Amino acid sequence: MNATDTLDAQLDAKAPDIDALVNRLQALFEAHGLADALFQSFAMAFDEVISNIAAYGSAHDPIRVRVTIGGEEVRAEVTDDGVAFDPLKLPDPDVTSALDDRAIGGLGVYLVRKMMDGVAYERRDRFNCLSFHKRITAKPHA
């Protein structure tokens, strides 16, 4: 693996620049010729996860993001020093009732879990570590 196979970034915990992260992510995916749909999945996942950390996580240190492209998959990890919180323990939101009848919240984590091939959480020392990955599928030929 070389440096162009990874993206390492740190974002301000209170006001993360998600757009800058997404731009770097897009450049990395384009450099590897990865499908736009795969990029969109990761861009949305980062938007959801990082927005939730900034809004609810009480993190003080920068949010750390690492993306690795290798073999047949893309792996990502988001680490923060906020209060211990495993978003994977949240129950799936009600997606069958009318919009007005649904409880607010939980949809972002649900979507990340549905879009990715795997999502895991662990608490390492004082850090929340959320990782997710998705298989690379062949890019359709033009």
N, C-alpha and C positions, 0 to 999 in steps of 0.2 A: 504494500500500500504506500502511496506517496502523498504529499501534501495536498495535491489536487483531488484526492479521494475523500477529504474531510473538510468540514466547516466547523470552526470553533468560534463562538461569539459570547460576549457578555453584554447583557442589557440592564439598564437602570431598573431596579426593582419597583420604583414608584411610577416611572414614566418610560416604559420600554419602547424603543423605536422598532416596532414590529415591521414596519414597511422596509426599513434598511435590512433587517434580517431576511425578509422575503425576497428582496432584490438579490442578496448574496446567494440565497438558496436557489433562485431561478438560474443564476449564472452557473452554479455548480451542476445543476441538473442538465442545463443546455450543453455544458462542456462534455458531459458524459452521454449526450444524445438520448436522454431519458424522456419518456412520454409526458406530455403536458398534463394528462390526467393524474399521473403520479405526483408531479410537482404540486398540482392543485390540492391533492389530498394532504400533503405535508404542510403546505401553506395554511390551509384551514386549521389543521391540527395545532400548529404553532400559535396561530391567532387565538384559538380557544384557550389553550393551556396557559399561555403567557398572559393573556388578558385576565384570566381568573386569578393567577398568582398576584398580579399587580393590584387587582381589586380587593381580594380577600385574604391573601396569604401572609400579610405582615412581614414580608421579607425585608431585610436591611441591606445585605450584600447583593452584588449584581446577580441576576439570573444567568446561569450558565447554560449554553446550548451547544450540543455537539451532534453533528450529522456525519455518518460514515457510509460511503457507498462501497460495497464490496461483494464479490461473488454474485449471488442472485438476489440480493436485497439491499434496501436502504434502511439503516438503523438511526434512530435519533434518541437523544436523552436530554431532558430538561431538569436542571437541578437548582433548588432554591433553599434559602435558610429560613423560610417562614415556619409558622406553627405546623406541627406534624399533622398531615392530612392525606389520607389515601382516597383519592377521588373514585377509585374503582370499587369502593365499598358502597357508593351511592346506589340506590335502587334505580333501575331503568325508569325513565320518565314515561308517563302515559302519552303514547303517540296515536292513540285510537280515538280518544274523545274529541269533541269539538274544541277549537282553540280557546274559547271563553271558559271552558270547564277545566282546563289543565292547570296544574300547579306551575309556578314560575321556577325556572332553574333546572339544571341537570342535563339539558339537551346537548350542550357542547361536548361534555365528556361522553355521552351516549354516542354522538356522531363520530368522535375520535375512535371509540371502540369498534364501531361498525365499519369504518373506513380502513382501519389498519388490520394486518394479519395477526398482530399480537400487541398487547399493551400490558405493561407491568409497573408496579410501584414497589419501592422499598424505602425505608428510612435508614440512611447511612449517617451515623453520628448525629449531627444536628441538621442534616439536609434531607429534603424531600427529593427523591429521584424517580421521575416518571420516564419510562422508556417505551418506545413504540417502533414497530418495524413493518415493512411491507415488501413483498416480493416484487422484483423487477419483471415486468412482462415485456415481450417484444414490442417495439414501436412499430405501428403499422407503416408499411411502405407507401409512399406517395404515388 
